[in-house]
Amino acid sequence: MAAKQEETLLSRCEIPIIDLAHIGTDVCPMKSVVRRIGQQLFTALSTKGLAVLVNHGIADEKLKSVYGDLDNFCALPEGCQAQYLRNPVSNHGYVRPGMDQFDNTKTELRHSFNITTLNAASMPAQEEVPEFTKHAVPLAQDLTKLSRVLLQALAYALGVPPGTFLDCHSGMMQGDGRNPSIMRLLYYPPVPPEDEGPCCQSDVVHYTRCGAHADYGTFTLIAQDSEGGLEVKLNGSEKWQAVGHLPGAILVQTGEFLAAWTANLLPALVHRVVVPAGSYARARSRHCVAFFCHPDNDAVLPALPIRAAPVPAPPAFTPHPHLTLHHRLLNAAHHIQKRFKETYA
């Protein structure tokens, strides 16, 4: 008998799906389409905290290529991998399991490679992972362009000048240190069964894939090859719910800086990646590309004078301690660096 499929937010049609067809480019967007998508995006992010993007123009083959490249990198000897360990200043490089931690009560099982510059010299060498740079650079450029389109859409929806958010994110993937945006390649390995024996407690889970947190920046784009355990707490809810998987789609979810800019009109989404239930799902790996759209280092925190359409009153804004609105000089660099110090061992 076939295993019962887990119900997810997607299977229950509880996550808005936004069609980006005919939106144009980041340089020359179709304004009428951008306005429509902006309103859809605003409604989704203000009520749910996330949305699903389809017809976004990023080919699935590009994603599959970088998934394969990350697999090849993770198969390299540890000594070879060590040459590319994360640089704490640039945040670029390989992060071994355990180097970053959100849940101190469980072992977090994931490999990641942070890309903050598109300089080939900072990528795995050709003789080690032959096409890593060839595949990663175009994908990072595509995700940057998609982010720029969404930033314009959000500006229209929030009633601020169209270039407001673009001006605060002008350094994305420029490699000059002005902007801390990241394209992170993630590999979550299969989770082995717990040790068997008379002392084994089968109901005790010793592992997780990523502990609960909200992302630090403006928003995050997420592409994944399987459901793999992604769960969220929708805005105003304390219940964890599985997101599900729509092949070819990209998720967008809110971050802490967008919440601060909008005085929590667009709250940061709390999420985690758990070890899936069921032996088949546990035995399957998960690949993911997360593009963390962060503001430029000199972007300041004060809330924007937004003129968005009325929505139900947002929950009381209780920002992370580093995002105190009375500290008017706080900028993106201060916030991001403090959050990195909390995350990385």
Buried (B, 14 or more C-beta within 10 A) or exposed (E): EEEEEEEBBBBEEBBBBBBBEEBBEBEEBBEEBBBBBBBBBBBBBBBBBBBBBEEBEBEEEBBEBBBBBBBBBBEBEEEBBEEBEBEEEBBBBBBBBEBBBBBEEBEBBBBBBBBBBBEBEBBBBEEBBEBBBBBBBBBBBBBBBBBBBBBBBBBBBBBBEBEBBBBBBBBBBBBEEBBBBBBBBBBBBEBEEBEEEEEEEEEEEEBBBBBBBBBBBBBBBBBBBBBBBBBBBBBEEEEBBBBBBBEEBBBBBBBBBBBBBBBBBBBBBBBBBBBBEEEEBBEBBBBBBBBBBBBBBEBEBEBBEBEBEEEEEBEEBEBBEBBEEEEEEBBBBBBBBBBBEEBEE
